[in-house]
Amino acid sequence: MIMSKTIVLKQRPDGTPKNNDFEIINENQPSIKSGEILLKAKYVSVDPYLRGRMRDEESYIEPFKINKPIASTVVAEVVESKNEKYSEGDFLTGMLDWKEYQVHTGIICVM
């Protein structure tokens, strides 16, 4: 298993988001199974719409849940693969959690 850092929304910001609105937690990532890939995040997109998702208001996109990972467009590298469509070293992009490492099925865009 690999230890991975994850950024979660700890509380809804009051005004401008501050460091204490977030928390970095360490999680063990499970071993990958057949059809899965292990991704390592390389770049995380920080866009203005993320601020709206931090509020608990009705919008065109679901708000982030408290104590759950922030998610946005992420560029990630395949570091292990048990999916015939992807090889180690492939780069993928898609809507992913803000995790250093994560297991995925690979149904995201290939770069």
MOPAC internal coordinates of N, CA, C and O (Angstrom, degrees):
PM7 1SCF
backbone

  N    0.0000 0     0.00 0     0.00 0    0    0    0
  C    1.4552 1     0.00 0     0.00 0    1    0    0
  C    1.5231 1   109.82 1     0.00 0    2    1    0
  O    1.2310 1   121.46 1   -29.44 1    3    2    1
  N    1.3105 1   114.81 1   150.56 1    3    2    1
  C    1.4598 1   121.92 1   179.62 1    5    3    2
  C    1.5218 1   108.66 1  -111.00 1    6    5    3
  O    1.2310 1   120.71 1   -44.79 1    7    6    5
  N    1.3376 1   116.25 1   135.21 1    7    6    5
  C    1.4593 1   121.33 1   174.39 1    9    7    6
  C    1.5265 1   107.38 1   -82.16 1   10    9    7
  O    1.2310 1   120.63 1   -46.94 1   11   10    9
  N    1.3274 1   116.40 1   133.06 1   11   10    9
  C    1.4597 1   121.83 1  -175.99 1   13   11   10
  C    1.5185 1   110.59 1  -132.03 1   14   13   11
  O    1.2310 1   120.71 1   -40.36 1   15   14   13
  N    1.3203 1   116.25 1   139.64 1   15   14   13
  C    1.4658 1   121.55 1   174.17 1   17   15   14
  C    1.5207 1   108.95 1   -86.64 1   18   17   15
  O    1.2310 1   120.93 1   -41.26 1   19   18   17
  N    1.3327 1   115.84 1   138.74 1   19   18   17
  C    1.4629 1   122.60 1   179.92 1   21   19   18
  C    1.5188 1   108.50 1  -131.12 1   22   21   19
  O    1.2310 1   120.22 1   -43.75 1   23   22   21
  N    1.3380 1   117.18 1   136.25 1   23   22   21
  C    1.4659 1   121.32 1   175.99 1   25   23   22
  C    1.5171 1   108.22 1   -98.80 1   26   25   23
  O    1.2310 1   121.05 1   -58.41 1   27   26   25
  N    1.3464 1   115.60 1   121.59 1   27   26   25
  C    1.4606 1   121.43 1  -179.58 1   29   27   26
  C    1.5245 1   110.07 1  -117.35 1   30   29   27
  O    1.2310 1   121.26 1   -23.32 1   31   30   29
  N    1.3371 1   115.19 1   156.68 1   31   30   29
  C    1.4612 1   121.23 1   174.18 1   33   31   30
  C    1.5217 1   107.24 1   -84.08 1   34   33   31
  O    1.2310 1   120.49 1   -68.24 1   35   34   33
  N    1.3209 1   116.67 1   111.76 1   35   34   33
  C    1.4649 1   122.26 1  -176.69 1   37   35   34
  C    1.5219 1   111.82 1   -80.63 1   38   37   35
  O    1.2310 1   120.86 1   143.37 1   39   38   37
  N    1.3279 1   115.95 1   -36.63 1   39   38   37
  C    1.4662 1   121.40 1   179.67 1   41   39   38
  C    1.5191 1   108.62 1  -156.80 1   42   41   39
  O    1.2310 1   120.38 1   -20.02 1   43   42   41
  N    1.3200 1   116.88 1   159.98 1   43   42   41
  C    1.4644 1   121.38 1   177.99 1   45   43   42
  C    1.5264 1   108.76 1   -73.13 1   46   45   43
  O    1.2310 1   119.71 1   -51.81 1   47   46   45
  N    1.3244 1   118.17 1   128.19 1   47   46   45
  C    1.4603 1   120.68 1   179.77 1   49   47   46
  C    1.5289 1   111.97 1   -62.98 1   50   49   47
  O    1.2310 1   121.30 1   -36.55 1   51   50   49
  N    1.3092 1   115.12 1   143.45 1   51   50   49
  C    1.4596 1   122.38 1   172.24 1   53   51   50
  C    1.5218 1   105.17 1  -105.02 1   54   53   51
  O    1.2310 1   120.72 1   -82.90 1   55   54   53
  N    1.3274 1   116.22 1    97.10 1   55   54   53
  C    1.4596 1   120.39 1  -173.49 1   57   55   54
  C    1.5180 1   109.69 1    86.41 1   58   57   55
  O    1.2310 1   120.93 1    38.79 1   59   58   57
  N    1.3196 1   115.83 1  -141.21 1   59   58   57
  C    1.4604 1   121.25 1  -179.49 1   61   59   58
  C    1.5276 1   110.22 1   -66.37 1   62   61   59
  O    1.2310 1   119.77 1   -46.91 1   63   62   61
  N    1.3300 1   118.05 1   133.09 1   63   62   61
  C    1.4661 1   119.75 1   178.68 1   65   63   62
  C    1.5304 1   111.50 1   -59.06 1   66   65   63
  O    1.2310 1   121.51 1   -38.95 1   67   66   65
  N    1.3320 1   114.72 1   141.05 1   67   66   65
  C    1.4638 1   121.88 1   179.69 1   69   67   66
  C    1.5291 1   108.99 1  -123.69 1   70   69   67
  O    1.2310 1   120.87 1   -16.00 1   71   70   69
  N    1.3136 1   115.95 1   164.00 1   71   70   69
  C    1.4660 1   120.45 1  -178.58 1   73   71   70
  C    1.5203 1   112.77 1   -52.66 1   74   73   71
  O    1.2310 1   119.92 1   141.35 1   75   74   73
  N    1.3449 1   117.75 1   -38.65 1   75   74   73
  C    1.4659 1   119.67 1  -176.39 1   77   75   74
  C    1.5307 1   112.91 1   -74.78 1   78   77   75
  O    1.2310 1   119.49 1   177.95 1   79   78   77
  N    1.3320 1   118.57 1    -2.05 1   79   78   77
  C    1.4716 1   121.73 1   173.93 1   81   79   78
  C    1.5323 1   110.89 1   -81.43 1   82   81   79
  O    1.2310 1   120.69 1   169.78 1   83   82   81
  N    1.3220 1   116.29 1   -10.22 1   83   82   81
  C    1.4610 1   122.34 1  -176.52 1   85   83   82
  C    1.5207 1   109.87 1  -125.03 1   86   85   83
  O    1.2310 1   121.36 1   -16.81 1   87   86   85
  N    1.3109 1   115.00 1   163.19 1   87   86   85
  C    1.4577 1   119.87 1   175.77 1   89   87   86
  C    1.5254 1   108.33 1  -143.91 1   90   89   87
  O    1.2310 1   120.93 1   -38.78 1   91   90   89
  N    1.3140 1   115.83 1   141.22 1   91   90   89
  C    1.4613 1   121.18 1   173.62 1   93   91   90
  C    1.5208 1   106.72 1  -100.86 1   94   93   91
  O    1.2310 1   121.14 1   -59.74 1   95   94   93
  N    1.3183 1   115.43 1   120.26 1   95   94   93
  C    1.4616 1   119.96 1   179.47 1   97   95   94
  C    1.5240 1   109.32 1  -115.85 1   98   97   95
  O    1.2310 1   120.93 1   -27.05 1   99   98   97
  N    1.3076 1   115.83 1   152.95 1   99   98   97
  C    1.4621 1   121.84 1   175.99 1  101   99   98
  C    1.5157 1   108.48 1  -102.33 1  102  101   99
  O    1.2310 1   120.96 1   -49.22 1  103  102  101
  N    1.3270 1   115.77 1   130.78 1  103  102  101
  C    1.4601 1   121.62 1  -179.18 1  105  103  102
  C    1.5214 1   109.32 1  -132.95 1  106  105  103
  O    1.2310 1   120.72 1   -35.09 1  107  106  105
  N    1.3148 1   116.23 1   144.91 1  107  106  105
  C    1.4628 1   120.65 1   170.65 1  109  107  106
  C    1.5160 1   108.47 1   -80.28 1  110  109  107
  O    1.2310 1   120.77 1   -49.53 1  111  110  109
  N    1.3146 1   116.13 1   130.47 1  111  110  109
  C    1.4560 1   120.66 1   174.60 1  113  111  110
  C    1.5199 1   107.89 1   -91.82 1  114  113  111
  O    1.2310 1   119.96 1   -48.99 1  115  114  113
  N    1.3267 1   117.69 1   131.01 1  115  114  113
  C    1.4661 1   119.40 1  -179.25 1  117  115  114
  C    1.5272 1   111.22 1   -66.99 1  118  117  115
  O    1.2310 1   121.06 1   -21.99 1  119  118  117
  N    1.3112 1   115.57 1   158.01 1  119  118  117
  C    1.4650 1   120.63 1   174.12 1  121  119  118
  C    1.5225 1   108.65 1   -63.34 1  122  121  119
  O    1.2310 1   121.12 1   -32.87 1  123  122  121
  N    1.3321 1   115.47 1   147.13 1  123  122  121
  C    1.4620 1   118.13 1  -178.98 1  125  123  122
  C    1.5239 1   110.78 1   -77.74 1  126  125  123
  O    1.2310 1   122.01 1   -28.86 1  127  126  125
  N    1.3303 1   113.75 1   151.14 1  127  126  125
  C    1.4666 1   121.94 1   178.60 1  129  127  126
  C    1.5260 1   108.61 1  -108.97 1  130  129  127
  O    1.2310 1   121.17 1    -4.30 1  131  130  129
  N    1.3042 1   115.37 1   175.70 1  131  130  129
  C    1.4589 1   121.24 1   177.28 1  133  131  130
  C    1.5270 1   110.05 1   -54.99 1  134  133  131
  O    1.2310 1   120.71 1   -48.69 1  135  134  133
  N    1.3335 1   116.24 1   131.31 1  135  134  133
  C    1.4600 1   121.97 1   179.45 1  137  135  134
  C    1.5168 1   114.17 1    89.81 1  138  137  135
  O    1.2310 1   120.27 1   176.66 1  139  138  137
  N    1.3393 1   117.09 1    -3.34 1  139  138  137
  C    1.4664 1   120.26 1  -177.33 1  141  139  138
  C    1.5251 1   111.21 1  -108.35 1  142  141  139
  O    1.2310 1   121.90 1   -14.75 1  143  142  141
  N    1.3433 1   113.98 1   165.25 1  143  142  141
  C    1.4601 1   122.12 1   175.33 1  145  143  142
  C    1.5234 1   108.60 1  -133.14 1  146  145  143
  O    1.2310 1   120.96 1   -26.37 1  147  146  145
  N    1.3263 1   115.77 1   153.63 1  147  146  145
  C    1.4597 1   121.70 1   173.73 1  149  147  146
  C    1.5186 1   107.00 1  -105.99 1  150  149  147
  O    1.2310 1   121.06 1   -57.02 1  151  150  149
  N    1.3279 1   115.57 1   122.98 1  151  150  149
  C    1.4619 1   121.91 1  -177.50 1  153  151  150
  C    1.5207 1   110.86 1  -107.34 1  154  153  151
  O    1.2310 1   120.97 1   -34.94 1  155  154  153
  N    1.3259 1   115.76 1   145.06 1  155  154  153
  C    1.4626 1   122.01 1   171.14 1  157  155  154
  C    1.5196 1   107.25 1  -117.15 1  158  157  155
  O    1.2310 1   120.81 1   -58.51 1  159  158  157
  N    1.3287 1   116.07 1   121.49 1  159  158  157
  C    1.4663 1   120.83 1  -179.72 1  161  159  158
  C    1.5246 1   110.08 1   -65.31 1  162  161  159
  O    1.2310 1   121.27 1   -44.82 1  163  162  161
  N    1.3300 1   115.17 1   135.18 1  163  162  161
  C    1.4622 1   121.53 1   177.11 1  165  163  162
  C    1.5285 1   111.01 1  -112.21 1  166  165  163
  O    1.2310 1   120.68 1   139.32 1  167  166  165
  N    1.3391 1   116.31 1   -40.68 1  167  166  165
  C    1.4634 1   122.12 1  -179.73 1  169  167  166
  C    1.5219 1   108.71 1  -139.81 1  170  169  167
  O    1.2310 1   121.02 1   -40.55 1  171  170  169
  N    1.3260 1   115.66 1   139.45 1  171  170  169
  C    1.4662 1   122.43 1   178.04 1  173  171  170
  C    1.5166 1   107.52 1  -121.81 1  174  173  171
  O    1.2310 1   120.46 1   -49.78 1  175  174  173
  N    1.3191 1   116.72 1   130.22 1  175  174  173
  C    1.4585 1   121.31 1   179.60 1  177  175  174
  C    1.5274 1   109.83 1   -84.26 1  178  177  175
  O    1.2310 1   120.99 1   -54.60 1  179  178  177
  N    1.3300 1   115.71 1   125.40 1  179  178  177
  C    1.4691 1   121.52 1   177.33 1  181  179  178
  C    1.5276 1   106.23 1  -111.16 1  182  181  179
  O    1.2310 1   121.03 1   -76.93 1  183  182  181
  N    1.3299 1   115.63 1   103.07 1  183  182  181
  C    1.4577 1   122.46 1  -173.39 1  185  183  182
  C    1.5254 1   111.18 1  -114.61 1  186  185  183
  O    1.2310 1   119.88 1   -23.95 1  187  186  185
  N    1.3476 1   117.83 1   156.05 1  187  186  185
  C    1.4668 1   121.16 1  -179.67 1  189  187  186
  C    1.5313 1   114.58 1   -55.61 1  190  189  187
  O    1.2310 1   119.46 1   147.10 1  191  190  189
  N    1.3398 1   118.63 1   -32.90 1  191  190  189
  C    1.4639 1   119.89 1  -177.32 1  193  191  190
  C    1.5327 1   112.34 1   -64.23 1  194  193  191
  O    1.2310 1   120.24 1   159.26 1  195  194  193
  N    1.3358 1   117.14 1   -20.74 1  195  194  193
  C    1.4658 1   120.05 1   179.90 1  197  195  194
  C    1.5244 1   111.21 1   -62.98 1  198  197  195
  O    1.2310 1   120.44 1   147.80 1  199  198  197
  N    1.3209 1   116.77 1   -32.20 1  199  198  197
  C    1.4706 1   120.50 1   178.60 1  201  199  198
  C    1.5226 1   110.04 1   -60.92 1  202  201  199
  O    1.2310 1   119.97 1   137.80 1  203  202  201
  N    1.3270 1   117.67 1   -42.20 1  203  202  201
  C    1.4605 1   121.07 1   178.02 1  205  203  202
  C    1.5129 1   112.32 1   -63.88 1  206  205  203
  O    1.2310 1   120.18 1   146.57 1  207  206  205
  N    1.3210 1   117.26 1   -33.43 1  207  206  205
  C    1.4686 1   120.84 1   179.92 1  209  207  206
  C    1.5253 1   112.24 1   -72.88 1  210  209  207
  O    1.2310 1   120.56 1   165.02 1  211  210  209
  N    1.3285 1   116.54 1   -14.98 1  211  210  209
  C    1.4659 1   119.84 1   177.39 1  213  211  210
  C    1.5191 1   111.75 1   -79.42 1  214  213  211
  O    1.2310 1   120.61 1   162.66 1  215  214  213
  N    1.3363 1   116.44 1   -17.34 1  215  214  213
  C    1.4704 1   120.85 1   177.56 1  217  215  214
  C    1.5215 1   109.08 1   -88.28 1  218  217  215
  O    1.2310 1   120.71 1   -29.22 1  219  218  217
  N    1.3049 1   116.25 1   150.78 1  219  218  217
  C    1.4689 1   121.13 1   178.26 1  221  219  218
  C    1.5228 1   108.58 1   -95.58 1  222  221  219
  O    1.2310 1   121.34 1  -111.36 1  223  222  221
  N    1.3354 1   115.05 1    68.64 1  223  222  221
  C    1.4595 1   121.44 1  -177.95 1  225  223  222
  C    1.5227 1   109.34 1  -131.38 1  226  225  223
  O    1.2310 1   121.03 1   -26.94 1  227  226  225
  N    1.3236 1   115.63 1   153.06 1  227  226  225
  C    1.4581 1   120.00 1   176.33 1  229  227  226
  C    1.5221 1   108.94 1   -66.97 1  230  229  227
  O    1.2310 1   121.13 1   -44.77 1  231  230  229
  N    1.3190 1   115.44 1   135.23 1  231  230  229
  C    1.4568 1   120.91 1  -177.45 1  233  231  230
  C    1.5271 1   108.48 1  -155.52 1  234  233  231
  O    1.2310 1   121.14 1     3.41 1  235  234  233
  N    1.3116 1   115.43 1  -176.59 1  235  234  233
  C    1.4632 1   120.72 1   178.30 1  237  235  234
  C    1.5264 1   111.57 1   -72.60 1  238  237  235
  O    1.2310 1   120.09 1   167.32 1  239  238  237
  N    1.3280 1   117.44 1   -12.68 1  239  238  237
  C    1.4615 1   121.91 1  -179.24 1  241  239  238
  C    1.5257 1   108.52 1  -138.39 1  242  241  239
  O    1.2310 1   120.79 1   -35.30 1  243  242  241
  N    1.3148 1   116.10 1   144.70 1  243  242  241
  C    1.4620 1   122.01 1  -176.26 1  245  243  242
  C    1.5296 1   111.85 1   -62.68 1  246  245  243
  O    1.2310 1   120.00 1   -41.33 1  247  246  245
  N    1.3437 1   117.61 1   138.67 1  247  246  245
  C    1.4667 1   119.34 1   176.89 1  249  247  246
  C    1.5310 1   111.32 1   -69.35 1  250  249  247
  O    1.2310 1   121.17 1   -24.34 1  251  250  249
  N    1.3295 1   115.36 1   155.66 1  251  250  249
  C    1.4598 1   119.85 1   174.27 1  253  251  250
  C    1.5199 1   108.99 1   -64.99 1  254  253  251
  O    1.2310 1   120.81 1   -32.07 1  255  254  253
  N    1.3193 1   116.06 1   147.93 1  255  254  253
  C    1.4594 1   121.53 1   176.87 1  257  255  254
  C    1.5268 1   109.02 1   -92.35 1  258  257  255
  O    1.2310 1   120.85 1   -36.32 1  259  258  257
  N    1.3235 1   115.98 1   143.68 1  259  258  257
  C    1.4603 1   121.24 1   178.59 1  261  259  258
  C    1.5350 1   109.12 1   -63.60 1  262  261  259
  O    1.2310 1   121.09 1   -40.87 1  263  262  261
  N    1.3204 1   115.52 1   139.13 1  263  262  261
  C    1.4706 1   124.55 1   179.87 1  265  263  262
  C    1.5289 1   113.73 1    63.94 1  266  265  263
  O    1.2310 1   121.05 1  -158.90 1  267  266  265
  N    1.3249 1   115.60 1    21.10 1  267  266  265
  C    1.4637 1   121.73 1   174.69 1  269  267  266
  C    1.5255 1   107.96 1  -119.40 1  270  269  267
  O    1.2310 1   119.72 1   -21.85 1  271  270  269
  N    1.3412 1   118.13 1   158.15 1  271  270  269
  C    1.4622 1   120.49 1  -177.03 1  273  271  270
  C    1.5285 1   113.80 1   -63.17 1  274  273  271
  O    1.2310 1   121.67 1   -34.35 1  275  274  273
  N    1.3263 1   114.41 1   145.65 1  275  274  273
  C    1.4549 1   121.84 1   167.27 1  277  275  274
  C    1.5364 1   105.34 1   -70.39 1  278  277  275
  O    1.2310 1   120.05 1   -32.33 1  279  278  277
  N    1.3193 1   117.51 1   147.67 1  279  278  277
  C    1.4642 1   121.02 1   177.83 1  281  279  278
  C    1.5224 1   109.17 1  -136.61 1  282  281  279
  O    1.2310 1   121.07 1   -35.28 1  283  282  281
  N    1.3029 1   115.55 1   144.72 1  283  282  281
  C    1.4641 1   122.19 1   174.33 1  285  283  282
  C    1.5295 1   106.94 1  -163.00 1  286  285  283
  O    1.2310 1   120.76 1    10.59 1  287  286  285
  N    1.3195 1   116.15 1  -169.41 1  287  286  285
  C    1.4545 1   119.46 1   176.77 1  289  287  286
  C    1.5289 1   108.61 1   -69.75 1  290  289  287
  O    1.2310 1   121.15 1   -50.97 1  291  290  289
  N    1.3208 1   115.41 1   129.03 1  291  290  289
  C    1.4627 1   121.92 1  -178.07 1  293  291  290
  C    1.5278 1   108.41 1  -129.59 1  294  293  291
  O    1.2310 1   120.75 1   -40.05 1  295  294  293
  N    1.3229 1   116.17 1   139.95 1  295  294  293
  C    1.4606 1   121.56 1   169.03 1  297  295  294
  C    1.5241 1   105.67 1   -99.60 1  298  297  295
  O    1.2310 1   120.73 1   -53.95 1  299  298  297
  N    1.3340 1   116.22 1   126.05 1  299  298  297
  C    1.4618 1   120.80 1  -176.00 1  301  299  298
  C    1.5247 1   110.44 1  -134.14 1  302  301  299
  O    1.2310 1   121.56 1   -27.02 1  303  302  301
  N    1.3235 1   114.62 1   152.98 1  303  302  301
  C    1.4619 1   121.60 1   177.33 1  305  303  302
  C    1.5253 1   109.42 1  -104.75 1  306  305  303
  O    1.2310 1   120.84 1   -41.57 1  307  306  305
  N    1.3170 1   116.00 1   138.43 1  307  306  305
  C    1.4625 1   120.82 1   174.53 1  309  307  306
  C    1.5288 1   107.16 1   -75.47 1  310  309  307
  O    1.2310 1   120.46 1   -61.88 1  311  310  309
  N    1.3458 1   116.74 1   118.12 1  311  310  309
  C    1.4654 1   120.07 1   179.62 1  313  311  310
  C    1.5280 1   112.03 1  -104.83 1  314  313  311
  O    1.2310 1   120.42 1   164.53 1  315  314  313
  N    1.3307 1   116.80 1   -15.47 1  315  314  313
  C    1.4656 1   122.03 1   174.13 1  317  315  314
  C    1.5168 1   107.26 1  -154.76 1  318  317  315
  O    1.2310 1   120.19 1   -38.27 1  319  318  317
  N    1.3188 1   117.24 1   141.73 1  319  318  317
  C    1.4603 1   120.16 1  -177.48 1  321  319  318
  C    1.5225 1   112.30 1  -139.58 1  322  321  319
  O    1.2310 1   121.50 1   -45.97 1  323  322  321
  N    1.3182 1   114.73 1   134.03 1  323  322  321
  C    1.4637 1   122.82 1   167.82 1  325  323  322
  C    1.5252 1   107.58 1  -125.35 1  326  325  323
  O    1.2310 1   121.63 1  -147.95 1  327  326  325
  N    1.3361 1   114.49 1    32.05 1  327  326  325
  C    1.4561 1   123.10 1   179.36 1  329  327  326
  C    1.5263 1   106.44 1  -125.86 1  330  329  327
  O    1.2310 1   120.14 1   -59.95 1  331  330  329
  N    1.3101 1   117.35 1   120.05 1  331  330  329
  C    1.4718 1   121.29 1  -174.34 1  333  331  330
  C    1.5240 1   113.72 1   -61.66 1  334  333  331
  O    1.2310 1   119.76 1   163.09 1  335  334  333
  N    1.3266 1   118.06 1   -16.91 1  335  334  333
  C    1.4695 1   120.91 1  -178.92 1  337  335  334
  C    1.5272 1   112.77 1   -81.80 1  338  337  335
  O    1.2310 1   120.15 1   164.75 1  339  338  337
  N    1.3377 1   117.33 1   -15.25 1  339  338  337
  C    1.4632 1   120.56 1  -173.76 1  341  339  338
  C    1.5199 1   110.62 1  -130.27 1  342  341  339
  O    1.2310 1   121.27 1   -35.92 1  343  342  341
  N    1.3327 1   115.18 1   144.08 1  343  342  341
  C    1.4656 1   121.80 1   178.95 1  345  343  342
  C    1.5170 1   109.43 1  -120.46 1  346  345  343
  O    1.2310 1   120.84 1   -23.55 1  347  346  345
  N    1.3284 1   115.99 1   156.45 1  347  346  345
  C    1.4574 1   119.86 1   173.59 1  349  347  346
  C    1.5224 1   108.36 1   -54.90 1  350  349  347
  O    1.2310 1   120.88 1   -42.80 1  351  350  349
  N    1.3258 1   115.93 1   137.20 1  351  350  349
  C    1.4600 1   120.99 1  -179.76 1  353  351  350
  C    1.5136 1   114.14 1    95.08 1  354  353  351
  O    1.2310 1   119.72 1   165.87 1  355  354  353
  N    1.3418 1   118.14 1   -14.13 1  355  354  353
  C    1.4686 1   120.17 1   174.91 1  357  355  354
  C    1.5258 1   109.26 1   -65.80 1  358  357  355
  O    1.2310 1   120.92 1   -32.97 1  359  358  357
  N    1.3246 1   115.85 1   147.03 1  359  358  357
  C    1.4569 1   121.12 1   174.36 1  361  359  358
  C    1.5169 1   108.74 1  -110.41 1  362  361  359
  O    1.2310 1   120.99 1   -44.24 1  363  362  361
  N    1.3292 1   115.71 1   135.76 1  363  362  361
  C    1.4596 1   122.58 1  -179.56 1  365  363  362
  C    1.5163 1   108.81 1  -127.29 1  366  365  363
  O    1.2310 1   120.89 1   -22.04 1  367  366  365
  N    1.3156 1   115.90 1   157.96 1  367  366  365
  C    1.4547 1   120.19 1   173.45 1  369  367  366
  C    1.5133 1   108.84 1  -137.33 1  370  369  367
  O    1.2310 1   121.32 1   -30.19 1  371  370  369
  N    1.3149 1   115.08 1   149.81 1  371  370  369
  C    1.4579 1   120.28 1   179.28 1  373  371  370
  C    1.5141 1   110.28 1   172.18 1  374  373  371
  O    1.2310 1   120.82 1     1.29 1  375  374  373
  N    1.3250 1   116.04 1  -178.71 1  375  374  373
  C    1.4579 1   121.94 1   177.71 1  377  375  374
  C    1.5272 1   107.63 1   -78.85 1  378  377  375
  O    1.2310 1   120.99 1   -73.27 1  379  378  377
  N    1.3184 1   115.71 1   106.73 1  379  378  377
  C    1.4623 1   122.12 1  -176.28 1  381  379  378
  C    1.5218 1   110.26 1  -131.34 1  382  381  379
  O    1.2310 1   121.21 1   -19.15 1  383  382  381
  N    1.3229 1   115.30 1   160.85 1  383  382  381
  C    1.4634 1   120.64 1   175.74 1  385  383  382
  C    1.5225 1   109.91 1   -70.31 1  386  385  383
  O    1.2310 1   121.33 1   -23.32 1  387  386  385
  N    1.3331 1   115.07 1   156.68 1  387  386  385
  C    1.4556 1   120.52 1   175.81 1  389  387  386
  C    1.5244 1   107.99 1   -81.62 1  390  389  387
  O    1.2310 1   121.21 1  -101.00 1  391  390  389
  N    1.3127 1   115.28 1    79.00 1  391  390  389
  C    1.4528 1   123.35 1   179.07 1  393  391  390
  C    1.5201 1   108.02 1  -126.25 1  394  393  391
  O    1.2310 1   121.10 1   -37.02 1  395  394  393
  N    1.3072 1   115.50 1   142.98 1  395  394  393
  C    1.4578 1   119.74 1   176.62 1  397  395  394
  C    1.5328 1   110.00 1   -62.13 1  398  397  395
  O    1.2310 1   120.48 1   133.72 1  399  398  397
  N    1.3264 1   116.68 1   -46.28 1  399  398  397
  C    1.4641 1   123.41 1   176.16 1  401  399  398
  C    1.5172 1   108.42 1  -129.40 1  402  401  399
  O    1.2310 1   120.23 1   -33.99 1  403  402  401
  N    1.3411 1   117.16 1   146.01 1  403  402  401
  C    1.4571 1   120.49 1   173.49 1  405  403  402
  C    1.5167 1   110.79 1  -155.82 1  406  405  403
  O    1.2310 1   122.14 1   -30.97 1  407  406  405
  N    1.3232 1   113.50 1   149.03 1  407  406  405
  C    1.4610 1   121.44 1   177.63 1  409  407  406
  C    1.5178 1   107.65 1   -89.35 1  410  409  407
  O    1.2310 1   120.94 1   -42.50 1  411  410  409
  N    1.3357 1   115.81 1   137.50 1  411  410  409
  C    1.4631 1   120.32 1  -176.91 1  413  411  410
  C    1.5228 1   109.06 1  -147.36 1  414  413  411
  O    1.2310 1   121.00 1   -19.27 1  415  414  413
  N    1.3292 1   115.70 1   160.73 1  415  414  413
  C    1.4673 1   120.10 1   176.79 1  417  415  414
  C    1.5200 1   111.86 1   -84.22 1  418  417  415
  O    1.2310 1   120.35 1   163.63 1  419  418  417
  N    1.3395 1   116.94 1   -16.37 1  419  418  417
  C    1.4510 1   120.24 1   177.71 1  421  419  418
  C    1.5060 1   114.59 1    94.27 1  422  421  419
  O    1.2310 1   119.74 1  -172.20 1  423  422  421
  N    1.3233 1   118.10 1     7.80 1  423  422  421
  C    1.4643 1   119.86 1   179.91 1  425  423  422
  C    1.5291 1   108.41 1   -83.28 1  426  425  423
  O    1.2310 1   121.19 1  -112.77 1  427  426  425
  N    1.3155 1   115.33 1    67.23 1  427  426  425
  C    1.4557 1   123.38 1   176.39 1  429  427  426
  C    1.5212 1   107.27 1  -142.90 1  430  429  427
  O    1.2310 1   120.08 1    -1.66 1  431  430  429
  N    1.3184 1   117.46 1   178.34 1  431  430  429
  C    1.4676 1   120.97 1  -175.69 1  433  431  430
  C    1.5261 1   111.49 1   -74.55 1  434  433  431
  O    1.2310 1   120.96 1   -36.79 1  435  434  433
  N    1.3099 1   115.78 1   143.21 1  435  434  433
  C    1.4638 1   122.36 1   175.83 1  437  435  434
  C    1.5187 1   108.03 1   -99.22 1  438  437  435
  O    1.2310 1   120.60 1   -42.55 1  439  438  437
  N    1.3175 1   116.47 1   137.45 1  439  438  437
  C    1.4657 1   120.78 1   179.06 1  441  439  438
  C    1.5111 1   109.78 1   -97.09 1  442  441  439
  O    1.2310 1   120.10 1   180.00 1  443  442  441

